[in-house]
């Protein structure tokens, strides 16, 4: 009888799981019918955000990263940067490109590049999960422009938020170097030293890249553009959907209801109810949560901590984008979600201490002020800034790689002498 009861109980669970998604979809459609104006307006806002900001900001990164990966540039740099990436983050040198792009362009490029490295067998499953946990970050333009200047009207705030965001990301990366035991027996070819030193391995990989038989520039460019457009369209779909979703939740009063419950529990802590509402909104979507936090009638430090946590966490909207890109690569989402939660906590802590020791004023010069004068940017400006960030990221990691190469050569010559 106990066994039969267990089977019946679990069959009910299976039925509930099977009907949950259709029931949720039906409920969502009914809410769209009940709140048509909210649905149309929020969908328009999501599409406008995607077309005018996300598309020109991400497209150059996606195309450039795809081309560099196909031409072997990432593998060559990876060999040179292995002595830096392995001790710090316990991941191969090729991940340095993903780290640089993830910090300079914004989500979900970090996830896209991580999945690409995994599909090319340049990373093991555990290494992919380590890398993904701290490289899918918000771009500097969103932090310094949209949040600091656009929402808080404080240009100097951008520097603080950006530095805290980067420090939180790197902190999570260092902690995740201890994550998982890598049991994959098959090692990546270019990482297999075969008794060869760093310079020999770099020469071999560089020679293989230059003599590649399938390096047709028109084909590489065409494939990269097609892949990038597919990714951009996917991102646009998620942005539009979650823009509607979060505004429907706010319109129905669901967010407000949860805020009242949490506020009654945390009343003695002094946390403002509007901050709780912003956190709940930011749990689903960054822009809405950050905007509500900036407008909250709370102490300034509470608003800063709230925004930093939201940006570190990144929101369910971005997490769905990430999942759509890594699902076919066999990478687990759980370490990534835990990493983003940790990043939100560290970003909030760093912001708290940073705001205590740094004087903030609305008249200070913003980050990248030579590229844009204010918070409202045109499509063309977003595209130009994105191109600049691509070139800057590639230049920085290339410079670091060749510094490593120089010191390796110098040490080799000195040893022989």
C-alpha positions as CSV (number, residue, x, y, z in Angstrom):
1,X,0.0,0.0,0.0
2,X,2.8,2.4,0.8
3,X,4.4,1.7,-2.6
4,X,1.1,2.3,-4.4
5,X,0.5,5.5,-2.4
6,X,4.0,6.7,-3.4
7,X,3.4,6.0,-7.1
8,X,0.0,7.8,-7.0
9,X,1.5,10.7,-5.2
10,X,4.3,11.1,-7.7
11,X,1.9,10.7,-10.6
12,X,0.0,13.7,-9.3
13,X,3.3,15.6,-9.2
14,X,4.0,14.6,-12.8
15,X,0.5,15.8,-13.9
16,X,1.0,19.1,-12.0
17,X,4.3,19.7,-13.8
18,X,2.8,18.8,-17.2
19,X,-0.1,21.3,-16.8
20,X,1.8,24.1,-15.1
21,X,3.3,25.7,-18.3
22,X,0.0,25.5,-20.3
23,X,-1.9,26.9,-17.3
24,X,0.6,29.7,-16.9
25,X,0.4,30.6,-20.6
26,X,-3.4,30.7,-20.5
27,X,-3.3,33.0,-17.4
28,X,-0.8,35.2,-19.1
29,X,-3.0,35.5,-22.2
30,X,-6.0,36.4,-20.0
31,X,-3.9,39.1,-18.3
32,X,-3.0,40.5,-21.7
33,X,-6.7,40.7,-22.6
34,X,-7.5,42.4,-19.3
35,X,-4.6,44.9,-19.5
36,X,-4.3,45.5,-23.2
37,X,-2.9,49.0,-22.9
38,X,-0.2,47.9,-20.5
39,X,0.8,45.0,-22.8
40,X,1.0,47.2,-25.9
41,X,2.9,50.0,-24.2
42,X,5.4,47.7,-22.4
43,X,6.0,45.7,-25.6
44,X,6.7,49.0,-27.5
45,X,9.2,50.0,-24.8
46,X,10.9,46.6,-25.0
47,X,11.2,46.8,-28.8
48,X,12.4,50.4,-28.6
49,X,15.1,49.4,-26.1
50,X,16.2,46.5,-28.2
51,X,16.3,48.4,-31.5
52,X,17.9,51.6,-30.3
53,X,20.2,50.4,-27.6
54,X,20.8,46.6,-27.5
55,X,21.1,46.0,-31.2
56,X,23.8,48.6,-32.0
57,X,25.6,47.9,-28.7
58,X,25.8,44.1,-29.0
59,X,26.0,43.4,-32.7
60,X,29.6,44.6,-33.3
61,X,30.8,42.5,-30.3
62,X,29.0,39.3,-31.5
63,X,30.3,39.6,-35.1
64,X,33.9,40.5,-34.0
65,X,34.0,37.7,-31.4
66,X,32.7,35.1,-33.9
67,X,35.3,36.1,-36.5
68,X,38.2,36.1,-34.0
69,X,37.2,32.7,-32.8
70,X,36.9,31.2,-36.3
71,X,40.3,32.7,-37.4
72,X,42.2,31.1,-34.4
73,X,42.9,34.4,-32.7
74,X,41.3,33.3,-29.4
75,X,43.4,30.1,-29.4
76,X,46.7,31.9,-29.9
77,X,45.9,34.4,-27.2
78,X,44.8,31.6,-25.0
79,X,48.2,30.0,-25.0
80,X,49.9,33.2,-24.0
81,X,47.4,34.1,-21.3
82,X,47.3,30.6,-19.7
83,X,49.9,31.6,-17.0
84,X,47.6,34.4,-15.9
85,X,44.1,32.8,-16.2
86,X,45.0,29.4,-14.7
87,X,46.4,30.6,-11.4
88,X,43.7,33.2,-10.9
89,X,40.5,31.5,-12.1
90,X,41.6,27.9,-12.8
91,X,40.5,28.2,-16.4
92,X,42.5,28.1,-19.7
93,X,43.9,31.2,-21.3
94,X,41.3,31.3,-24.1
95,X,38.8,32.3,-21.5
96,X,40.5,35.7,-21.2
97,X,38.8,36.8,-24.4
98,X,35.4,35.9,-22.9
99,X,36.2,37.7,-19.7
100,X,37.2,40.9,-21.6
101,X,34.2,40.9,-23.8
102,X,31.9,40.0,-20.9
103,X,33.1,43.0,-18.9
104,X,33.1,45.5,-21.8
105,X,30.0,44.8,-23.9
106,X,27.3,43.4,-21.6
107,X,25.1,40.3,-21.3
108,X,24.5,37.9,-22.9
109,X,27.8,38.0,-24.9
110,X,29.7,36.2,-22.0
111,X,27.3,33.3,-22.2
112,X,27.4,33.2,-26.0
113,X,31.3,33.1,-26.0
114,X,31.4,30.5,-23.2
115,X,29.0,28.2,-25.1
116,X,31.2,28.7,-28.2
117,X,34.4,27.7,-26.4
118,X,32.6,24.6,-25.0
119,X,31.3,23.5,-28.3
120,X,34.8,23.8,-29.8
121,X,36.1,21.6,-27.0
122,X,38.4,24.4,-25.7
123,X,36.8,24.1,-22.3
124,X,35.7,21.2,-20.2
125,X,32.2,21.2,-18.7
126,X,33.4,22.3,-15.2
127,X,35.6,25.0,-16.7
128,X,32.7,26.3,-18.7
129,X,30.6,26.6,-15.6
130,X,33.4,28.4,-13.8
131,X,33.8,30.8,-16.6
132,X,30.0,31.5,-17.1
133,X,29.6,32.2,-13.4
134,X,31.5,35.5,-13.6
135,X,31.7,36.7,-17.2
136,X,28.1,37.4,-18.2
137,X,28.0,41.0,-16.9
138,X,26.3,44.3,-17.7
139,X,28.1,46.6,-20.1
140,X,29.8,49.9,-19.0
141,X,27.5,51.9,-21.2
142,X,24.4,50.7,-19.3
143,X,26.0,51.2,-15.9
144,X,27.5,54.6,-16.5
145,X,25.0,56.0,-18.9
146,X,21.5,54.5,-18.3
147,X,21.8,54.0,-14.5
148,X,24.2,56.7,-13.3
149,X,23.3,59.5,-15.7
150,X,19.9,58.6,-16.9
151,X,18.3,57.4,-13.6
152,X,20.3,59.0,-10.8
153,X,21.3,62.1,-12.7
154,X,24.8,61.8,-11.2
155,X,27.6,61.4,-13.6
156,X,30.3,60.6,-11.0
157,X,28.2,57.7,-9.8
158,X,29.0,55.7,-12.9
159,X,32.7,55.3,-11.9
160,X,31.8,53.9,-8.5
161,X,29.1,51.5,-9.8
162,X,31.3,50.3,-12.7
163,X,34.3,49.6,-10.5
164,X,32.2,47.8,-7.9
165,X,30.5,45.7,-10.6
166,X,33.9,44.6,-12.0
167,X,35.4,43.9,-8.6
168,X,32.4,41.8,-7.7
169,X,32.7,39.8,-10.9
170,X,36.4,39.1,-10.4
171,X,35.8,38.2,-6.8
172,X,33.2,35.6,-7.9
173,X,35.7,34.3,-10.5
174,X,38.4,33.8,-7.9
175,X,36.0,32.0,-5.6
176,X,34.8,29.8,-8.4
177,X,38.3,28.6,-9.1
178,X,37.6,26.0,-6.4
179,X,34.3,24.9,-7.9
180,X,34.0,21.4,-9.2
181,X,36.3,18.5,-9.8
182,X,37.3,18.2,-13.5
183,X,37.0,14.5,-14.4
184,X,37.0,14.9,-18.2
185,X,39.8,12.6,-19.4
186,X,40.0,14.0,-22.9
187,X,42.1,17.2,-22.8
188,X,42.0,20.1,-25.2
189,X,44.6,19.7,-28.0
190,X,46.2,23.1,-27.8
191,X,46.5,22.8,-24.0
192,X,48.3,19.5,-24.2
193,X,51.8,20.6,-23.7
194,X,53.4,17.5,-25.2
195,X,56.7,18.6,-23.5
196,X,56.6,21.9,-25.4
197,X,57.1,25.2,-23.8
198,X,54.8,28.3,-24.1
199,X,56.6,29.8,-27.1
200,X,56.6,26.5,-29.0
201,X,53.0,26.0,-28.4
202,X,52.2,29.5,-29.5
203,X,54.2,29.1,-32.7
204,X,52.5,25.9,-33.6
205,X,49.0,27.3,-33.0
206,X,49.8,30.5,-34.9
207,X,51.1,28.5,-37.8
208,X,48.0,26.3,-37.8
209,X,45.8,29.5,-37.8
210,X,47.7,31.1,-40.7
211,X,47.7,28.0,-42.8
212,X,44.1,27.0,-42.2
213,X,42.5,25.6,-45.3
214,X,39.0,26.9,-44.5
215,X,39.8,30.5,-43.8
216,X,37.6,32.2,-46.4
217,X,37.0,35.7,-45.3
218,X,33.6,36.1,-47.1
219,X,32.3,32.9,-45.7
220,X,33.6,33.7,-42.2
221,X,32.0,37.1,-42.3
222,X,28.7,35.8,-43.7
223,X,28.5,33.0,-41.1
224,X,29.4,35.4,-38.3
225,X,26.7,37.9,-39.3
226,X,24.1,35.2,-39.6
227,X,24.9,33.8,-36.1
228,X,25.0,37.3,-34.6
229,X,21.6,38.2,-36.1
230,X,20.1,35.0,-34.7
231,X,21.4,35.8,-31.3
232,X,20.3,39.4,-31.4
233,X,16.8,38.4,-32.4
234,X,16.6,35.9,-29.5
235,X,17.7,38.6,-27.1
236,X,15.1,41.0,-28.5
237,X,12.4,38.4,-28.0
238,X,13.3,38.0,-24.3
239,X,13.6,41.7,-23.7
240,X,10.1,42.3,-25.2
241,X,8.5,39.4,-23.4
242,X,9.9,40.3,-20.0
243,X,9.1,44.0,-20.5
244,X,5.4,43.0,-20.8
245,X,5.7,40.4,-18.1
246,X,7.1,42.7,-15.4
247,X,4.7,45.5,-16.2
248,X,1.7,43.1,-16.0
249,X,2.9,42.0,-12.6
250,X,3.2,45.6,-11.5
251,X,-0.2,46.5,-13.0
252,X,-2.0,43.6,-11.3
253,X,-0.6,44.6,-7.9
254,X,1.3,41.3,-7.5
255,X,4.6,43.0,-6.9
256,X,3.0,45.4,-4.4
257,X,1.4,42.5,-2.6
258,X,4.7,40.7,-2.2
259,X,6.3,44.0,-1.1
260,X,3.8,44.4,1.7
261,X,4.4,40.9,3.0
262,X,8.2,41.3,3.0
263,X,8.0,44.8,4.4
264,X,5.9,43.6,7.4
265,X,8.6,41.0,8.1
266,X,11.6,43.4,7.7
267,X,9.9,46.5,9.2
268,X,12.3,46.7,12.1
269,X,15.4,46.7,9.9
270,X,14.6,50.2,8.5
271,X,14.4,49.1,4.9
272,X,12.0,51.2,2.9
273,X,9.0,49.5,1.2
274,X,9.9,51.1,-2.1
275,X,13.3,49.5,-2.0
276,X,11.7,46.1,-1.5
277,X,9.4,46.8,-4.5
278,X,12.5,47.7,-6.6
279,X,14.3,44.6,-5.6
280,X,11.4,42.4,-6.5
281,X,11.0,44.1,-9.9
282,X,14.8,43.8,-10.4
283,X,14.7,40.1,-9.6
284,X,12.8,39.8,-13.0
285,X,14.2,42.7,-15.0
286,X,17.1,45.0,-14.4
287,X,15.9,48.2,-16.1
288,X,12.6,48.4,-14.3
289,X,14.1,47.5,-10.9
290,X,17.0,50.0,-11.2
291,X,14.5,52.7,-12.3
292,X,12.2,52.1,-9.3
293,X,15.2,52.1,-6.9
294,X,16.5,55.4,-8.2
295,X,13.0,57.0,-7.7
296,X,12.4,55.4,-4.2
297,X,11.9,57.7,-1.3
298,X,14.7,56.1,0.7
299,X,18.2,57.1,2.0
300,X,20.6,57.4,-0.9
301,X,22.9,54.6,0.4
302,X,19.9,52.2,0.3
303,X,19.2,53.1,-3.3
304,X,22.8,52.5,-4.3
305,X,23.0,49.2,-2.6
306,X,19.7,48.1,-4.1
307,X,20.8,49.1,-7.6
308,X,24.2,47.4,-7.2
309,X,22.6,44.1,-6.1
310,X,20.1,44.2,-9.0
311,X,22.9,44.8,-11.5
312,X,25.0,42.0,-10.0
313,X,22.1,39.6,-10.1
314,X,21.1,40.7,-13.6
315,X,17.5,39.5,-13.5
316,X,15.5,36.5,-14.7
317,X,15.2,38.1,-18.2
318,X,18.9,37.8,-18.8
319,X,19.1,34.4,-17.1
320,X,16.6,33.0,-19.7
321,X,18.7,34.5,-22.5
322,X,21.8,32.8,-21.0
323,X,19.9,29.4,-20.7
324,X,18.8,29.6,-24.4
325,X,22.5,30.0,-25.4
326,X,24.1,27.3,-23.2
327,X,21.4,24.6,-23.2
328,X,22.9,22.9,-26.3
329,X,26.4,23.1,-24.9
330,X,25.7,20.9,-21.9
331,X,26.5,23.6,-19.4
332,X,24.6,23.6,-16.1
333,X,22.7,26.8,-15.2
334,X,22.8,26.3,-11.4
335,X,26.5,27.4,-10.8
336,X,25.8,30.4,-13.0
337,X,22.8,31.4,-10.9
338,X,24.7,31.0,-7.7
339,X,27.5,33.0,-9.1
340,X,25.2,35.9,-10.1
341,X,23.6,35.8,-6.6
342,X,27.1,36.1,-5.1
343,X,28.0,38.9,-7.5
344,X,25.0,40.8,-6.4
345,X,25.9,40.5,-2.8
346,X,29.6,41.5,-3.4
347,X,28.6,44.4,-5.6
348,X,26.3,45.7,-2.8
349,X,29.0,45.4,-0.2
350,X,31.6,47.1,-2.4
351,X,29.2,49.9,-3.2
352,X,28.4,50.4,0.5
353,X,32.0,50.9,1.5
354,X,32.9,52.8,-1.7
355,X,30.1,55.3,-1.2
356,X,31.4,55.9,2.4
357,X,34.8,56.8,1.3
358,X,34.2,58.5,-2.1
359,X,32.6,61.9,-2.5
360,X,29.9,61.9,-5.1
361,X,28.7,65.0,-7.0
362,X,26.4,65.5,-9.9
363,X,28.9,67.8,-11.6
364,X,31.8,65.3,-11.9
365,X,33.0,64.0,-15.3
366,X,31.3,60.7,-16.3
367,X,33.2,57.6,-17.5
368,X,33.7,57.7,-21.3
369,X,32.6,61.3,-21.3
370,X,34.7,61.8,-24.5
371,X,32.3,59.5,-26.3
372,X,29.0,60.7,-25.1
373,X,27.7,63.8,-23.4
374,X,24.6,62.5,-21.6
375,X,22.3,59.7,-21.0
376,X,20.3,59.8,-24.2
377,X,22.3,58.3,-27.1
378,X,21.4,57.7,-30.7
379,X,21.6,54.4,-32.6
380,X,24.8,55.7,-34.2
381,X,26.4,56.7,-30.9
382,X,25.7,53.3,-29.4
383,X,27.2,51.6,-32.4
384,X,30.4,53.8,-32.4
385,X,30.9,53.2,-28.6
386,X,30.4,49.5,-29.1
387,X,33.1,49.4,-31.9
388,X,35.4,51.4,-29.6
389,X,34.9,48.9,-26.8
390,X,35.6,46.0,-29.1
391,X,38.9,47.5,-30.2
392,X,39.8,48.5,-26.7
393,X,39.1,45.0,-25.3
394,X,41.1,43.3,-28.1
395,X,44.0,45.7,-27.7
396,X,44.2,45.3,-23.9
397,X,44.2,41.5,-23.9
398,X,46.6,41.5,-26.9
399,X,48.9,43.8,-25.0
400,X,48.8,41.6,-21.9
401,X,49.4,38.5,-24.0
402,X,52.5,40.0,-25.8
403,X,53.9,41.2,-22.4
404,X,53.7,37.6,-21.3
405,X,55.4,36.5,-24.5
406,X,58.1,39.1,-24.1
407,X,59.0,38.1,-20.5
408,X,58.9,34.4,-21.5
409,X,61.4,35.1,-24.3
410,X,63.5,37.3,-22.0
411,X,63.6,34.6,-19.3
412,X,64.5,32.0,-21.9
413,X,67.4,34.1,-23.2
414,X,68.6,34.9,-19.7
415,X,68.5,31.2,-18.7
416,X,70.6,30.2,-21.7
417,X,73.1,33.0,-21.0
